[in-house]
């Protein structure tokens, strides 16, 4: 399977999904007209394309594509040391107030020295599975058991304060 994305304007793209000729496999697909990033992502996901492949195709077409996806270059998130040095994967993401937190899931103190502020786009380029959380509302979290597990979303309860 091959995904090709082409940037048409500041916020519109076209996409082609080329599938190998195999019995029982749905025919290849192309956007009928230029579409927004979220529309293309939704369509490709519904056709079984992995989010990493989608992110890679968008990045190849436009390295600044995340801004069209609603993640501006100014969006920042706090990461724990283990995520920063890549010794642990991101297993917990939360949005307290306006802040994004990307943590390994281990208990951490609330000391500022435990965290580093990074561009969210950098984190997404490092871990494309984070794209699934782009619409995580303020006051919610998403957790997973391992880097290969699905994200499970839930509201933060009143006792949780991850920031």
Secondary structure, 3 states (H helix, E strand, C coil): CEEEEEECCCCCEEEEEECCCCCCCCCCEECCCCECHHHHHHHHHHCCCCHHHHHHHHHHHCCCHHHCCCCCCCCEEEEEHHHHCCCCCCCEEEEECCEEEEECCCCCCCCHHHEEEEEHHHHHHHCHHHHHHCCCCCCEEEECCCCCCCCEEEECCCCCCCC
